[in-house]
Amino acid sequence: MALRDAIDHQRALGIGDRRIAADPGGWWRDAVVYQVYIRSFCDGDGDGIGDLAGLRTGLAYLRDLGVDGIWLNPCYPSPQRDHGYDITDYLAIEPTYGDLEEFDAMLHEAHRLGMRVILDLVPNHCSAEHPWFRQALAGGPASSQRRLFHFAPGRGRRGALPPNNWRSMFGGSAWERVIEPDGRPGEWYLHLYAPEQPDWNWRSRRVRLYFEEVLNFWLDRGIDGFRIDAAAGLFKHRLLPDCDDPGAEERTGEPHNRYAWGQPELHPLYRSWRSICDAAGVRDGRERVLIGEVGGFVADEQLRDFLRPRELHEAFLFDLLDAPWDAQAFRHVLARELAQADTATGSIAWVLGNHDRVRMATRYGSGAPGAGAGERPIGLDRARGAAMLLLALPGPVYLYQGDELGLPEVTDLPDELIVDPIFRYTKGQRRGRDGCRVPLPWRGLDQPFGFSLEREDVSPWLPQPSSFAEYTIERQRMEATSTWHLYRSALALRRNLNQLRDGQLAWLDSPEHVLAFARGEGFICVVNFGPDSVAAPSSAAAPLLSSAPMRDGEIPPNTAAWWL
């Protein structure tokens, strides 16, 4: 059946092969949240590093874009071995970014502009420079502080081998041997990420009480929720047995190690945290949310358990990040994730980009034929179409900063400027994540492109390519067909159309290279993944919005369009 006939047929019947019923709830259920990588958003003091003062200045830009809230990557004191995910103090602000007074000012301004603020919480690990870990090292094997982490004797002759075969997500063993106070090699400690990031032992009551204090500290300041980093990994199997996946030792990291991720003790912990957040909401009348980084670390059937009543409000699923630009691949992932949402009380959080992944405009363009002279790169066309698809889905959406500009990945950073620990720990085999973290271009024709408000001669912490002149916020806001305006228009429609707020989705029959679905009463999204144009719905007038110009009633390749 032709696409236009299929859509007319589905409109007449008002049915599809899948519907997700709406579940009454709070602001978070269909919110669009903008991920702020603070170091790279805006530099307010002229040192080349983004900070809270710069963020506060840029909040009006985000309000104009039309997002409902922001999620801040970690802004706690840190030696920055992994750019803030190695924390020395969970109750303060990294001095490079400002202080608590500046944080409060930013939070107040965000709330004044009608946006909520989600704080990144990193409970799986801290910094090796955290006072408690330093005390654990200094106290020796008998120290009670070592029970706050995972210390264990080694195996083999004189304990020279790690306690088990677990792998670090950043490469190599997940264990690091320490030199004891007497100068001899001693016990090993667990780090699922970098050696500078020892894992907390969540079987310690003291650790649990400490993080309750952390939660209440920030909730009392007025934040609107927490994104929980590595949320599936806090508890480890009591016996720390070898991973039984035969391929684990040859891979970098082992997210499917069933002894390191998804332990049953996580659920009562998150129920207790949910109670803490709910209590804060009772105190001031503002609902708080918990968003878990769970997907990718547990099996699909486990994911829904984290979204049961009184546990997490939302959970990230990252399968879309790995889907190739292909209609059937996207539909397969979406159908599976929608099925998870259908069986859960909480929500699946949709995401196509973040601070750990290659940017969409590059990811979708790799290996594709190049664009002609004067044409948009094919990867950018696809990224624009993917963004419209994402914003048409039911449930919360998270956007990564710079994707609203169509920024490409910076792939030619010199080796000596790469700071991501993945590059170091894999001995250069993996380039790491710096390419998607290059500071935003705000205005002008040359670096720093307005990134530093106080100075035009400062070098950002990662260099911006000259090509960023084509992507500046200033330029895109002046061009009606820019990617920024596409995002702004899509966000406005998502916010104002009742059809995009009722939580329902119905798949529509469509050709092999096309994905189509309906929402509510009459809203239709069509995405053409193929190399050829396809006919638009026969009874539709001009689309509400399209990611590329439509001519002669046809949807061009690599294009998404919305109708009502």
N, C-alpha and C positions, 0 to 999 in steps of 0.2 A: 504494500500500500504506500503511495507517495506520502511524503511528509505533510503536505497541505491537506490531503484527505484524512490522514490519521488524526491530525489536530482538530479538524472540523468534527470528526466522528467522536473523539474524546470529549470535545466541548458539548456536543449534543447529549451524550450520556452522562457527563459529569463524573466519570470514573477513571481509574488507572489501575495498574497492577500493584501499587503500593501506596498506602496512606499512613502518615504518622500523625496520630491524634495529638491535639494540643493539650498541655497540662498546665492549669493555672499556676502562676508563680510570679517571681519578682522580676526586677529590672534586668537581671543577668541572663534570662532565658533567650533573649534575641538581641542582646547587646553587641555592638561592634567596638572592640577594644584595640587600641593602637599600641603596639609594643615599642617602648622607648629604650634604646640602647644608649644610656646617658652619655658615655664617653664620646659618642659620635653624633649626638643630636644638635647641640648648640653650645658653644663656648662663651660663657658670660664674663670671664675674667682675663682672657687674652693669653692663656698659657698653652693653647693648642689642644686642650682636653675638654670635652663637654662636661657640663656641671648643672647643678640645680638652678642656679641663677639664669643660665641660658635656657633651660627647660621652661622656667616660669615665663620668660619672655616669649617663648614659642607656643605657649598654650593657646593664645588667640588664633594662631594658625591652625591648630588642631580643632579648635571650636569651629572655625570656618570650613574646615574639611568635612566635619559632620560626624565625628566619632562620639561614642557615648562615654568612653573612659580611656585611661592609659594604664599600661602595665610597665612598671619600672624594673629593668634588670638590676641586680644587687647594687646597692649604694652604701653598704656598710664599710667600716674600716677594713682594709685588706692590703697585703703586700702586692696584690695584683699579679700573682703568678698565673692565675686563670681569670683575670679581669673581673674580680669581685666575687667569684664563686669560691674563693678561699678567704674565709672571714675570721677576723680576730676579735670582733666585738659586735654582737647582734643588736646592741642597744644604742648605737651611735651612727654617725654619718661619716663616710670616707672624707677626710679633709680636702682631698683634691676636688671633691664635688660640692663642698660647702659644710654646713653644720646643721644641727637640729632646728635652729631658728630659720634657716633658709628652707629646710624641708617643710616646716610648718607654713611658711609663707607661700611656697609652691602649692601645698595641699589646699590651703585656703583659696588661692586663686583658681585652682582647678574646680573646686566646689562652687565658687562664685559663677564660673562659666558653665556650670551644669554638667561637668564631667567627673566621673568617679576615678579613684586611684587604687590600683592593685599593686601590692608590694611583693617582690620576689622573696620567697623564704627558702633557705638552703639548709635543710635539717639532716641530710645524709652525711655531710662531712663539713669540716671547718678548715681553717688554715693550720699548718704545722707551727705557726707562730702564735696560735691562740694560747692564752695563759695556762689553761688547763692542760693542754697537750705538752707544753714546755715543762710544766710541773711533773707530768707523767714520765717524761724522758729523764728529768733530773732525779726523780725518786727511785729509779731502778725497778727491777722486777717485782719487788715486794710492795711497791707504792699502790695505795688505794686509787690514785688518779688513773692508773692504767686500766681500771675496770670501766672507765668512762669511754674507752675506745676498744679496739679489737687487737690486743697484744697476744702473741702466742709464741711458744718455742718453735724453732725450726725442725725440720726433719733431716735425716741423713747424719753423716759423721759430724759431730760437734755442732749440730743444728744449722749446717751451712745451706740447707735447701729450704725454700718457702714452706709454710705449714700446709698449703694445698696448692692445687693447680689453677686457681682462679686467675683470670686475666683482667688487666686494667682497661677501661674504656679508651684510654689514651695510648695504649700500647705497652707490651711487656707484662711482667708479673704484677698482680694486684697487691703484692707484699713488699715491704721495704725493711731491711734489717737495720737495727740501731746499734750505735756504739754506746755501751753502758757507761755509767759514771766512773767505773774503774778502768775505762779505756779498752775493754775487750768487746768483740762482737757479741751481741746478745740476742734479745727477742726480736720478733718481726711484728710490724703493725699493718693493718689492712687499709688499702686505699683503692676504691673502685675507680677512681679517677687518677689525678696526678699524685706522685709521692708527697707533694706539698699540701695534700688535701686528705688527712686521715679521717676515716669513717668513725662517726659516733657509734657507741654501743647503746642501742635503744632498749636493751634489757636492763639498763641501769635506771633506777628510779630518779636519781639525781639529774640525769639527762632529760627525762620526761618533764620534771618540774621546772628545769631551766627553760625549756622551750614554751611551757605554759606562761612563764614570766615574759618571754619574748613576744608571744602572741598578744597578751594583754597590754604590754607596753605600747605597741603600735596601734592596736585597736583603740586604746584610750586617746591616742593622738588624732584619731579620726579617719584612718585609712579604711577603704571599702572592702578589703579582702586580701587574700594571699594566693599567689601562684606557687605551688609547692614543687620545687626542683627535685628530680629523681624520686618522685613520691612513692614509687613501688619498691624502693630499695632500702628503706630505713632498717628494718629487721633482717638479720641473717639467720640461717639455720643454726641452732644451738651448737651443733657439733662441728660446724665449718668443714663438711666433707668435700672431697674432690668433686668437681663438676663432672657429670657423667656424659657430657656431650663429647663424642670422640674428636670433633673438629675444633673444640674450643682453644686448644693450645696453639693452633696455627692462625687464629684470627686476632685482630685487634679488638679487645673488649669482648664481652660475652653477655649481651643483654638478655639472653634466654637461659642463663644459669638459674635453674629452679631453686638453688640453695641461697642465692643472693638477692633474688627479686620475688615479689608477690607473696611474702610469708603471711600466714593467717593473722598474726598479731597486729598487722597494720589496721585491720578493720575496727577493733575497739579503740585504737589510738585516734583514728579519724572521727569516730563517733564522739570522743571526748573533745576534740578540737571543734567539731561542729557545735557542741553545746557551749563552748567558750564564745564562738562567734555569734550564736543566737542570743546569748546573754548580753553581749555588747549591743546587739540590735534592740533588745528590750530597753536597755538603758537610755538610748538616744533616738530610737525610732528609725534607724537606718539599717537596712538588711546588709549583712556582710557575707562574702562568698569565699569558698575554698575551691581552687582549681588545681587538679593534680596532673603532673607529668607522668602519666601511667602508660598510655599507649606505646607499643614498641618494646615494652619490658615484660608484659604479661600476655597470656593467651586471650583471645577474644572473649571466651566464656568467663574469664576472670575479671575482665574490665567492667562488666555490668555490676559486679559485686561492689565495686568502689562507688557506684552511683545509686546504691540502695538508699531508702529513706534514712535520714539522719547521718549520712556520711558525706562524701564530697558533693558539691553542687555541680561541678563540671569536671570533665577529664579530656585531656588532649588525646587525639588520635592522629598519628603522623603518616598514615599510609598514603594519603594524597600527595605528600611531599615526594614520595618515591614512584608515583605513577607516571608512566611515559605519556607524551601528548598523543592520546589515542582514546576514541570515544568509548570503546568497550572496556578498556582498562579503567577509565574514570568511572564508568557505570558500575563495574564490578566492585570497586572500592567503596563508592557511595552507597550502594545497596547493602554491603556488609556493615558499614558504619551506621546507616540508618536503622538496620536491624538491631544493633546494639542499643541505639537510642530508644527504640520502641519497647525494649524490655527493661528500661531503667527509669528511675524516678528523676535522676539528675540529667544533665545535658552533655552531649558530645560537642566539644569545642572544635570548630573547623579552622584549619590553618593551611596556608600554601607557602609560607615563608617565615623564617625566624633567624636568629643570630647564629645558628649552627648550620645552616644549609645554604647551598649555592642559590643565588637570587633567581627568581622565576624567569626574567628576561634572558638570562644566559642558559639556565637549565633547559628551557624549552627550545632554545635555538641551536644547541650543540648538535652537530651532525646534519642540520637541516640546510637546504639550499639557501644561499645568501639572497638578500633583497637586492633589487635593482637600484640604480643610482637615483637618489632623491626619495626612495621609499623607506618606510619604517622597517627595521630589522624584523625578520620573521619571528624571532624569539619574543620581541616586544609585542607584536600582534597577538601571539598566543597568550602572553602574560595578561594582556588586557582582556582577552576573552575569558581566561581562567578567573580573573578577578570578578567579572560579572557573574560567572557561574557560582563562585563562592558566596557572593552577596545575595544570591537568590535562594540559598538553602535555608531550611528552618534550623533555628538554634543559634547559639552565640558564634561570632566570627572574630578571629584575631588577625590583625594586619601588622606586618613588619615594617618599621620605618624605612622610607625610601621606595618601597614598592609602589606607593601612590604616585611616584615620579617615573616609574618604569626603569629605575636604576639597574644597570647591568652589574654582574660580578666583576671586581677588579682582579684580573687573573695574572697580572705581570708585576706584582710586588717583588722587589729584590729580596733575595734570601736573607740578607743581613738586616732587613727591616721587619721581617715576619716575627711576631711576638707570641703567636698561639703556641701553647705547650705541645699540642699534637705534633707540630712540625719537628720540635726538638726530640720528643720521645719516640717518634717513628723514624728518626734519623733522615728526615726529609722525604720519606716515602709518601707521606700525606701532607699536602700544603696547609691544611688546617682551615680555619674559618675566618681569617682576617679579611678575605676578599669581599665578604658581605657586611663587614663592619666599618668600612671606610667612611669618614665623616660626611654628613649631608652637605650638598651644595645649595646655598640659599640664594645667592645673587652674584652678578659680575661675570667676568670672563677668565679670571685666573684664580689659582689657589691663594687663599683658603676659601674662595667663593662665599664670603660672608659668614663662614662658620664661626669665626671669632669676632664677637661684637666689638671688642675694644681695640683690635689691631688688624690691619690688613697685611702685615708683613710676617705674621706668625706661621710656622709650619705645623699643620695638624699632626696628631700623634701617629696617624697613618696617612701617607700621601694620597692626594686626590689626583686622578688623571685629568689631563686637559680636556678630554671628551665630556667631563662633567658639566662644562659650559652649556651643553645642549639640554641638560636636565635640571637646571636650577629652578627652585621654587618660584623665584621672581619671573623667569621666562615662561614657565608653564601656567602661571596664573593669568598671564596676558594672552595666551593662545587658547582659543575656545575649544579646539580639538585635542588639547593635550591630555596626557594620561591623568594628570591631577584633576582636570575638569570631569573626566569620565568617572573617576572615583567619587568625586563630590556629588555628581548627578545621581549615581547609583545609590549612594548613601542616603540622599534626600528621598529618593523613591522608596527605598527600604523602610525608612522611618515613617513615611506618610501613607503608604498603601496598606490598607487593612489585609489585603490578600497575602502580604509578606509578613504578617504578624500572627497568623492563626495556627502556624505549626504544621500544616498539612502539606504533603507532597504526593503527586501522582505521576508515575512515569508514562510517557506517551510513546507509541510506536514511531519509529523513525528509521531512516536508512542506516547502513552499517557505520558510516563515518560521522553520524550526527547523534547528539544526545539531546533529548527534549523532555521537559516535565512541566506540570501545571502546579500552581499553588492557589489555594482559595478558590474564589469564583472568578475564573476567566483569565488569571495571570498565567503567561506562558514564557518559559525560557528555552531558547534553542541555541545550541553551540555546534558550529560546523568545524569539526576537527580535520576534515578531509582536504585534499588538494584542489577540489573543484567547487564552484558555487552550487548552492542548492536553492530550490524554490522556497519562498517564505509562505507562511500560512495563507490560504486563498482568501479567507474572509477577513484577514487582518488589514488594517490601514497601516500607515507608517508606524514603525516600532516606537515604543516609548523611549528606548535607548538602544544603541548598538555600539559595539566596540570598534567598528570600522564602518565607513560609509556603505550604504546599500544602494544598488542601482537595479532598475528594471525588475523589482520585486524578488531579488535574489540575495541570499546571504553569502558573502564572500568566504573564501577559505580562512580558517583560523580566526573565526569571528563569532561572537555571541550577540544575541539580541533579545530584548524583552518586549512582550505585547500585553495589552490589556483590552 
